[in-house]
Amino acid sequence: MDYNKLAELLFPQIDKTPEDYEAMFPQRQNAAGGAVITRLGPSPTGFIHLGNLYGAFVDERLAHQSKAADGTPGTFYLRIEDTDDKRYVEGAVDTIINSLKFFGITFDEGAGCGQPDADGEPPYYQSKRGPIYQAFVKRLVSQGKAYPCFLTEEELADIRAQQEAAKETTGIYGKYAEKNRSLTYEEVEANIAAGKPYVIRLKSKGNQGPDGVVYIHVNDEIRGDVSMPANDQDVIILKASGIPTYHFAHVIDDHLMRTTHVVRGEEWLMSLPIHIELFEALGLEPPIYCHTAVLMKLDDETGNKRKLSKRKDPELSLDYYRQEGYHPQAVKEYLLTILNSNFEEWRMANPDADIDEFEFTTEKMNSAGALFDLNKLNDISKDVLLKIPADELADFLLEWAREFKPKAAPLLEDKEYLTKILNIGRDDAKPRKDLIYAKQIFDFISYFYDEYFVIEERIPEQVCDEDAKEILKRYLDTYDHSDDQSQWFEKIRTITADLGYAVKPKDYKKHPDEYKGSVAHVSTVIRIAVMGRSQSPDVWTIQQILGEDKVRARISELIG
């Protein structure tokens, strides 16, 4: 077989060689100096999930914490793997970029990032790279390492049925590949002339050697030495449409874009033998692989660990965190506790340090399933929000409301008022930690706004309706907005004693028959009248923010 002649028959339109593309896209200067080059390669499906953020965070940290000899940082780029037209969703690229940007993940270059494809720059959309892939496939054919395969759907189904009946590994390999491997040039030419569709397959070397099964050995940055049987499948590298498969595109793109580290989920481990054989067949150096652990959660029904599910778990989608209003800093802080086992220890030693000061390493990543815990995220969020100044938190809440609660947004534009609300209890000896995410925060503080004020709870059972009205009347009669906190509370104590309630809660506990209730029950009546709920921060402080008119109006409304 004249393989060069076969290559020309299959690819007459391809006039560039792999060497042409090597010259067109030379080695990056920073990579040559030791900086890390990483990429995110999502499909433009319109759905971006926590796993994307998880991987992108690793990519971004590895690239931007590395440096070349001249101090130049690494590069993190976005490549869109859009060879499957059926999965393409309009606007998906913007969704990817904006979603990750919200969480502080930005790309240095790539699709949709402001750098147009130009001379000397690689196209960052796989759909624009067709001639590049075909030039490399043409080279493999010319070397006898790849061949056209004319197997029909019916023939493929028959082969699969045979293999399943014989309990053999399914696929095209060995004797199942021989028919198309051994086609003569004339037979290939005749099939093409007859209009028969074909794909291009890699002519695998197989995994059987003179001493048994041949294994590949790859040093994974997270998992250490990975040993697996070498690939024996004649995998498709170019579809009948001329579009490459993911496996082939991955190898060519990561080489020409000079990716040094490929971060991807452990589900891709099974593809590693294919990728390694493709790199070897092309004579290219593979990148360093980093296979991350799958994100798991405890199932509410079974109590067992399982993978996060798009169908079952809304928290898998990044939209969930934006809609709920989680601060991006809290999400990043939590992800680092999953990604690096030493992060929490570092945070305890450096409570006020910027998160970017933490030295992220693949050595501290867990190779087993990473357990995602929404409750732990909420706990971390409380700590993170406490460190964010109240005026910045007010800005964040307003931006969230404009997108997800637009009717409330105009109310939150009074930044001075909102900042006072958010500042309640933050400077106490034991500061409040009850703010978690924007949706929860707004629900928590909604009683400060008349438009959202409602009486949510009943008065304590220890207080009868007649006493409740009397408590509020006396409170209103004695209310002086200029009272300091001690003066204010002393008046409540007087009302408490006059109406037969215990001034000290412990007295009521010891002698419940001697009192109607305690000062706590009296205070709760006032709290419900002013806030609509029985639990809230300090009432005096809240009233100072609400203002005298609003306090009097609410109490008068309840008295009737």
C-alpha positions in Angstrom: 0.0 0.0 0.0 1.3 3.4 -1.0 0.1 5.3 2.1 1.1 8.7 0.8 -1.1 8.1 -2.3 -3.9 7.0 0.0 -3.6 10.2 2.1 -3.8 12.3 -1.1 -6.9 10.4 -2.2 -8.6 11.0 1.2 -7.5 14.6 1.7 -6.8 16.2 -1.7 -7.9 19.6 -0.3 -5.4 19.7 2.6 -2.3 21.5 1.5 -0.8 22.4 4.9 1.3 20.0 6.9 1.6 19.6 10.7 4.9 21.4 10.5 3.1 24.4 9.0 0.8 24.6 12.0 3.8 24.0 14.4 5.3 27.2 12.9 2.0 29.0 12.9 1.4 28.3 16.6 4.9 28.1 18.2 5.7 27.3 21.8 4.6 30.0 24.3 7.4 32.0 25.8 6.1 31.7 29.4 5.6 27.9 29.0 9.2 27.5 27.9 10.2 29.3 31.1 8.2 27.1 33.5 4.8 28.7 33.7 1.7 26.5 33.6 -0.7 26.7 30.7 -4.2 25.4 31.4 -7.6 25.5 29.6 -11.2 25.0 30.2 -12.9 23.2 27.3 -16.7 23.1 27.8 -19.3 22.3 25.2 -21.7 25.2 24.5 -24.8 23.5 25.8 -26.0 26.5 27.9 -25.7 24.5 31.2 -22.7 25.3 33.3 -22.4 23.4 36.6 -20.5 23.3 39.8 -18.1 20.7 38.3 -17.1 23.3 35.7 -16.4 25.9 38.4 -14.5 23.3 40.4 -12.2 22.4 37.5 -11.9 26.0 36.4 -10.8 27.0 39.9 -8.0 24.4 39.7 -7.0 25.6 36.2 -7.0 29.2 37.2 -4.9 28.7 40.4 -2.4 26.4 38.7 -1.8 28.9 35.9 -1.9 32.2 37.8 0.2 31.0 40.8 2.9 29.7 38.5 5.6 31.9 36.9 8.2 31.8 34.2 11.8 32.6 34.8 11.1 36.3 34.0 8.2 36.5 36.4 5.5 36.2 33.7 2.5 34.2 35.1 1.0 31.2 33.4 -2.0 31.3 31.0 -5.5 30.1 31.5 -7.6 30.1 28.3 -11.1 29.1 27.1 -11.6 26.7 24.3 -15.1 25.9 23.1 -15.6 22.3 22.0 -18.5 22.9 19.6 -18.1 20.1 17.1 -21.5 18.7 18.0 -24.0 21.0 16.3 -27.0 19.2 18.0 -25.8 20.3 21.4 -25.1 23.9 20.5 -27.2 26.5 22.4 -27.2 30.2 21.2 -25.5 32.5 23.8 -23.9 29.6 25.7 -20.4 31.0 25.4 -21.4 34.3 27.0 -23.2 32.2 29.8 -20.0 30.3 30.5 -17.8 33.5 30.6 -20.3 35.5 32.7 -21.0 32.7 35.1 -17.4 32.1 35.8 -16.6 35.8 35.9 -19.2 36.2 38.7 -17.1 33.8 40.8 -13.9 35.6 40.1 -12.7 33.2 37.4 -11.4 35.1 34.4 -9.6 33.9 31.3 -6.4 35.3 29.9 -7.4 34.5 26.3 -9.7 32.3 24.3 -13.2 32.1 22.9 -15.3 35.2 23.5 -12.7 36.8 25.7 -12.0 39.8 23.5 -9.2 38.4 21.4 -10.3 37.8 17.9 -8.9 34.9 15.9 -6.0 36.5 14.0 -2.8 35.6 12.3 -0.6 33.9 14.8 -3.4 33.1 17.1 -5.2 29.7 17.2 -8.9 29.6 16.7 -10.5 28.9 20.1 -13.6 27.2 18.6 -13.0 23.7 17.5 -15.6 24.2 14.7 -13.1 26.6 13.1 -10.2 24.2 13.3 -11.3 21.6 10.7 -8.3 21.9 8.3 -5.9 21.7 11.3 -7.3 18.3 12.4 -7.4 17.0 8.9 -3.8 17.9 8.3 -2.7 15.7 11.2 -5.1 12.9 10.2 -3.6 13.1 6.7 -0.2 12.7 8.2 -1.2 9.6 10.2 -2.7 8.0 7.1 0.4 8.7 5.1 2.4 6.9 7.8 0.1 3.9 7.8 -1.1 4.7 11.3 -4.7 5.4 10.4 -7.1 4.1 7.7 -10.6 4.6 6.2 -13.3 2.4 7.6 -16.4 1.7 5.5 -18.3 -0.4 8.1 -22.1 0.4 7.9 -24.4 0.8 10.9 -25.8 -2.7 10.2 -22.3 -4.2 10.1 -21.3 -2.4 13.4 -24.5 -3.7 15.0 -23.8 -7.3 13.9 -20.2 -7.1 15.3 -21.5 -5.8 18.6 -24.0 -8.6 18.8 -21.3 -11.2 18.1 -19.1 -9.7 20.8 -21.8 -9.5 23.4 -22.8 -13.1 22.7 -19.2 -14.2 23.1 -18.8 -12.0 26.2 -16.0 -10.1 24.5 -15.1 -6.4 24.8 -17.2 -4.5 22.3 -15.5 -2.2 19.7 -13.5 -2.4 16.5 -10.2 -4.1 17.1 -8.2 -7.2 16.1 -10.1 -9.5 13.8 -13.1 -7.1 13.8 -10.9 -4.4 12.3 -9.0 -6.5 9.9 -11.4 -6.3 6.9 -11.0 -2.5 6.6 -7.4 -2.4 7.7 -6.4 -4.7 4.8 -8.3 -2.8 2.0 -6.2 -2.2 -1.0 -5.8 1.3 -2.5 -8.1 0.2 -5.4 -10.8 -1.0 -3.0 -10.7 2.2 -1.1 -10.9 4.2 -4.3 -13.8 2.1 -5.6 -15.7 2.5 -2.3 -15.3 6.3 -2.4 -16.3 6.4 -6.1 -19.5 4.5 -5.1 -20.3 7.1 -2.5 -19.9 4.9 0.5 -19.5 7.0 3.7 -16.4 6.3 5.8 -14.7 7.3 9.0 -10.9 7.4 9.7 -9.8 5.1 12.5 -6.5 4.9 14.4 -4.6 1.8 13.6 -4.0 0.8 17.2 -0.8 -1.1 18.1 -3.0 -3.1 20.6 -2.2 -4.0 24.1 -0.8 -7.5 23.7 3.0 -7.9 23.8 5.3 -11.0 23.8 5.1 -11.0 27.6 1.3 -10.5 27.9 -0.7 -7.3 28.3 1.1 -4.0 27.6 0.4 -1.3 30.2 0.7 2.5 30.0 2.2 4.4 33.0 1.2 8.0 33.5 2.3 10.2 36.4 -1.0 12.0 37.3 -0.4 15.2 39.3 -3.2 14.3 41.7 -3.3 10.5 41.7 0.4 9.7 41.2 1.4 6.7 39.0 -1.6 5.5 37.0 -1.1 2.1 35.3 -3.7 0.9 32.8 -3.8 -1.6 29.9 -2.8 0.2 26.7 -5.5 1.0 24.1 -6.4 -1.8 21.7 -9.3 -0.2 20.0 -9.2 1.2 16.5 -11.0 4.4 17.6 -12.6 6.8 15.2 -10.5 9.9 14.9 -12.4 11.6 12.1 -16.1 11.2 11.5 -17.7 10.8 8.1 -18.6 14.5 8.2 -14.9 15.4 8.5 -15.3 16.5 12.1 -12.9 15.0 14.6 -13.9 13.0 17.6 -13.3 14.5 21.0 -10.3 12.2 21.6 -8.4 13.4 18.5 -9.4 17.1 18.8 -8.2 17.0 22.4 -4.8 15.8 21.5 -4.2 18.3 18.6 -5.7 21.3 20.4 -3.8 20.8 23.6 -0.5 20.3 21.7 -0.9 23.3 19.4 -2.3 25.6 22.1 0.7 24.4 24.2 -1.3 23.3 27.2 1.0 22.0 29.9 -1.6 20.7 32.4 -4.9 19.1 31.6 -7.4 19.3 34.5 -10.4 17.1 34.1 -12.7 14.8 36.0 -11.9 11.2 36.9 -14.5 10.0 34.4 -11.9 10.7 31.7 -9.4 8.3 33.2 -10.8 5.5 31.0 -9.9 7.5 27.9 -6.3 8.0 29.0 -4.9 5.0 27.1 -6.5 6.3 23.9 -5.0 9.8 24.4 -1.6 8.4 25.2 -1.6 6.3 22.1 -2.7 9.2 19.9 0.1 11.4 21.3 2.6 8.6 20.6 1.3 8.0 17.1 1.6 11.7 16.3 5.1 11.9 17.9 3.9 14.5 20.4 4.7 15.0 24.1 1.5 14.6 26.2 0.6 17.2 28.8 0.6 16.6 32.5 -2.8 15.2 33.5 -4.6 16.1 36.7 -7.8 13.9 37.1 -9.9 15.5 39.8 -12.3 13.6 42.1 -16.0 13.5 41.3 -18.2 15.7 43.3 -20.4 13.6 45.7 -23.1 14.3 48.2 -24.9 12.4 50.9 -28.3 11.2 49.6 -31.1 12.5 51.8 -33.0 9.2 51.4 -30.3 6.6 51.7 -27.6 8.3 53.6 -25.1 7.0 51.1 -22.7 9.0 48.9 -23.7 9.5 45.3 -22.7 11.8 42.4 -24.3 15.2 42.2 -27.1 14.9 39.7 -28.5 17.5 37.3 -31.9 16.0 37.7 -32.0 15.7 41.5 -29.7 18.4 42.8 -30.4 22.1 42.0 -27.1 23.0 43.7 -25.2 21.4 40.8 -26.1 24.3 38.5 -24.1 27.6 39.0 -27.4 29.4 38.4 -28.5 28.1 41.8 -25.8 30.1 43.6 -26.5 33.2 41.7 -30.3 33.0 42.2 -29.9 32.3 45.9 -27.4 35.0 46.1 -24.3 33.3 47.5 -21.4 35.6 47.6 -18.7 34.4 45.1 -16.0 34.7 47.8 -17.9 32.3 50.0 -18.3 29.7 47.2 -14.6 30.0 46.4 -13.6 29.7 50.0 -15.7 26.6 50.4 -14.4 25.0 47.2 -10.9 25.4 48.5 -11.8 23.3 51.5 -12.7 20.5 49.1 -9.8 21.0 46.8 -6.9 21.3 49.2 -6.8 19.4 52.4 -4.6 22.0 54.1 -6.7 25.0 53.3 -8.8 25.0 56.5 -5.6 24.8 58.6 -4.1 27.7 56.6 -7.3 29.8 57.0 -7.3 29.3 60.8 -3.7 30.5 60.9 -4.4 33.4 58.5 -8.0 34.5 59.3 -7.8 37.8 57.5 -5.5 36.9 54.6 -6.7 37.2 51.0 -7.7 33.9 49.6 -5.2 34.3 46.7 -2.3 34.2 49.2 -3.0 30.5 49.8 -0.6 28.3 47.9 -2.7 25.9 45.9 -1.1 22.6 45.1 -2.3 19.4 43.3 -0.4 17.3 45.9 -3.0 18.3 48.5 -6.0 17.3 46.3 -8.1 14.3 47.2 -8.2 11.6 44.6 -11.3 10.0 46.2 -14.8 11.4 45.8 -15.0 15.0 47.0 -18.0 15.4 49.3 -20.1 18.5 48.7 -21.9 19.7 51.7 -24.4 22.6 51.4 -24.6 23.0 55.1 -20.8 23.5 55.4 -21.0 26.1 52.5 -23.6 28.0 54.6 -21.4 27.9 57.7 -18.4 29.2 55.7 -20.6 31.8 54.1 -21.5 33.2 57.5 -17.8 33.7 58.3 -17.0 35.2 54.9 -19.9 37.7 55.0 -18.9 38.8 58.4 -15.5 40.0 57.1 -17.1 41.9 54.2 -17.8 45.6 55.2 -21.5 46.3 55.5 -21.5 48.9 52.7 -20.0 46.4 50.3 -22.5 43.8 51.4 -25.2 46.4 50.7 -23.9 46.8 47.1 -23.9 43.1 46.6 -27.5 42.7 47.9 -28.7 45.5 45.7 -27.1 43.9 42.6 -28.6 40.6 43.4 -32.1 42.2 43.9 -31.9 44.0 40.6 -31.6 40.7 38.8 -33.6 38.3 41.0 -36.0 40.4 43.1 -36.5 43.6 41.0 -39.6 44.8 42.9 -37.5 45.1 46.0 -34.5 46.7 44.4 -35.7 50.3 44.6 -36.1 49.9 48.4 -32.5 48.8 48.7 -31.1 51.8 46.9 -31.1 53.7 50.1 -27.6 52.5 50.9 -27.2 54.3 54.1 -30.4 52.7 55.6 -29.4 49.3 54.3 -25.9 49.5 55.6 -27.2 50.3 59.1 -29.4 47.3 58.9 -26.6 45.0 57.8 -24.2 46.4 60.5 -26.4 45.3 63.4 -24.4 43.2 65.8 -21.4 42.9 63.6 -19.1 44.7 66.1 -20.3 43.0 69.2 -18.0 40.9 71.4 -19.6 37.9 69.9 -20.6 39.2 66.4 -23.7 37.9 64.7 -23.3 35.2 62.2 -26.7 34.8 60.7 -26.3 36.3 57.2 -25.7 33.5 54.6 -26.8 34.4 51.1 -28.8 37.3 49.5 -32.2 35.6 49.3 -31.9 34.6 53.0 -30.6 38.0 54.0 -33.5 39.8 52.3 -36.0 37.6 54.0 -34.3 38.1 57.3 -34.3 41.9 57.1 -37.6 42.4 55.1 -39.5 43.7 58.1 -37.4 46.9 57.9 -39.5 47.8 54.8 -43.2 48.4 55.1 -43.9 46.9 51.7 -42.7 43.5 53.1 -43.7 43.9 56.8 -46.1 41.2 58.0 -47.0 39.8 61.4 -45.6 36.2 61.0 -46.1 34.9 64.6 -48.6 34.8 67.4 -48.0 36.4 70.8 -46.6 34.0 73.5 -49.3 31.8 75.1 -48.4 33.3 78.5 -49.8 36.6 77.4 -53.6 37.0 76.9 -55.0 39.2 74.1 -56.1 41.8 76.7 -52.7 42.0 78.3 -51.0 42.2 74.9 -53.0 45.3 74.0 -52.3 46.8 77.4 -48.5 46.1 77.0 -48.5 47.9 73.7 -50.6 50.9 74.9 -48.3 51.4 77.9 -45.3 51.0 75.7 -46.5 53.5 73.2 -47.4 56.0 76.0 -44.0 55.8 77.5 -42.0 55.5 74.3 -39.3 58.1 73.8 -37.1 57.6 70.8 -34.2 59.5 72.4 -34.0 57.0 75.3 -30.7 55.1 75.5 -30.9 51.4 75.7 -30.9 51.2 79.5 -33.6 53.8 79.8 -35.7 52.0 77.2 -35.4 48.7 78.9 -36.2 50.1 82.3 -39.5 51.2 81.0 -40.2 47.7 79.7 -39.3 46.3 83.2 -41.8 48.7 84.8 -44.6 47.6 82.4 -43.7 44.0 83.2 -44.0 44.4 86.9 -47.1 46.5 86.8 -49.0 43.9 84.8 -48.0 41.0 87.0 -45.1 39.5 85.0 -41.7 38.6 86.5 -39.0 41.2 85.8 -36.4 38.4 86.0 -37.0 35.3 83.8 -35.4 33.0 86.4 -38.0 34.1 89.0 -40.8 33.0 86.7 -39.0 29.6 86.1 -38.7 29.1 89.9 -42.2 30.3 90.8 -44.5 30.0 87.7 -47.6 30.1 89.8 -46.8 33.6 91.1 -46.5 35.3 87.8 -48.3 35.5 84.5 -45.1 35.2 82.6 -41.8 37.0 82.4 -40.2 40.1 80.9 -39.1 37.9 78.0 -42.8 37.3 77.1 -43.6 41.1 77.5 -40.6 41.9 75.2 -41.7 39.4 72.7 -45.1 41.1 72.4 -43.3 44.3 71.6 -40.9 42.6 69.2 -43.8 41.0 67.2 -45.5 44.3 67.0 -42.4 46.1 65.6 -40.8 43.3 63.6 -43.6 40.8 63.0 -41.6 37.9 64.4 -40.4 36.6 67.8 -36.8 36.3 66.9 -34.6 39.2 65.8 -31.5 41.2 66.7 -31.7 43.7 69.5 -35.1 45.5 69.5 -33.8 48.9 70.7 -31.2 49.0 67.9 -33.8 48.0 65.3 -36.1 50.8 66.4 -33.3 53.3 66.2 -32.9 52.4 62.5 -36.7 52.2 61.8 -37.3 55.6 63.2 -39.9 56.8 65.7 -42.7 57.3 63.1 -42.5 53.8 61.8 -42.3 52.3 65.3 -45.3 54.2 66.5 -47.3 53.4 63.3 -46.7 49.7 63.6 -47.7 49.5 67.2 -50.8 51.7 66.7 -51.8 49.5 63.8 -51.7 46.4 66.0 -53.5 48.0 68.9 -56.3 48.9 66.4 
